[in-house]
Amino acid sequence: MKTTSLAGILLIAGSSALMAQTSLDANEDGEVTMEELVAVYADVTAEAFSEADADASGTLSADEVAAAQEAGLIPSEM
């Protein structure tokens, strides 16, 4: 029973992160640009975006978005 409950919680948490990524990723290409990010979070600075962009690709992957939200660089709630 505990395993089922934990699995359900993890599924919901993963779905929430995916939904947040999809909402930020307006063109649904799997990457979030600075323009897409500020369209949702107007207060995010270029410096915060650059810090979140761990691989310096100019876009944020789902993992980079999640890490940035965890670090408080970008909001985690819409």
C-alpha positions in Angstrom: 0.0 0.0 0.0 2.8 2.4 0.9 4.6 1.7 -2.4 1.4 2.4 -4.4 0.9 5.7 -2.5 4.5 6.8 -3.0 4.4 5.8 -6.7 1.2 8.0 -7.1 2.8 10.9 -5.4 5.9 10.7 -7.6 3.8 10.4 -10.7 1.8 13.5 -9.7 5.1 15.4 -8.9 6.6 14.4 -12.2 3.4 15.4 -14.1 3.5 18.8 -12.4 7.1 19.4 -13.5 6.2 18.3 -17.0 3.2 20.6 -17.1 5.3 23.5 -15.9 7.9 22.8 -18.6 5.2 22.6 -21.3 3.6 25.9 -20.1 6.9 27.6 -20.3 7.8 26.0 -23.7 5.4 27.9 -25.9 6.6 26.4 -29.1 6.9 22.9 -27.6 10.4 22.3 -28.9 11.6 20.9 -25.6 13.7 24.0 -24.7 12.7 27.2 -23.0 14.1 30.5 -24.4 14.6 33.7 -22.4 11.6 35.1 -24.4 9.4 32.2 -23.5 10.4 32.4 -19.8 9.8 36.2 -19.4 6.4 35.8 -21.2 5.4 33.8 -18.2 7.6 35.3 -15.5 8.3 38.9 -16.4 10.6 39.5 -13.4 13.2 36.9 -14.4 16.4 38.6 -15.2 18.9 37.8 -17.9 21.4 37.0 -15.2 19.1 34.4 -13.6 18.5 32.9 -17.0 22.2 32.7 -17.7 22.9 31.1 -14.3 20.1 28.5 -14.9 21.5 27.7 -18.4 24.1 25.3 -17.0 25.3 24.1 -20.5 25.4 27.7 -21.9 23.2 26.6 -24.9 21.1 29.7 -24.8 18.0 27.7 -23.9 16.8 25.8 -20.8 16.1 22.1 -20.8 13.5 20.5 -18.5 16.3 19.6 -16.1 17.7 23.1 -16.1 14.3 24.6 -15.5 13.7 22.2 -12.6 17.1 22.9 -11.1 16.6 26.7 -11.5 13.2 26.5 -9.8 14.7 24.4 -7.0 17.5 26.9 -6.6 15.0 29.8 -6.5 16.3 31.4 -9.8 12.9 31.2 -11.4 9.5 30.8 -9.8 8.0 27.3 -9.6 4.4 28.4 -9.6 2.5 29.9 -12.5 
